[in-house]
Amino acid sequence: MKRVMLIFLGMIFLQANILAQLNHGQLKKQR
């Protein structure tokens, strides 16, 4: 069970990191 939770949290963290990078790139394009 713990392993599944760690994988689940890791996937969420990676998705959040990718979204943050995409948002940062969009902000640069707007300027």
Steps between C-alpha positions, in 0.01 A plus 500: 500500500775747589672438167179579310456824696860605428456432127167689501653803677803487270278510190305797638826681581635438148176624340502814717865561408426463126197732526711760684764486225233536228344799681845659537562454126164659414579801718830548316322484161249767602775751586 
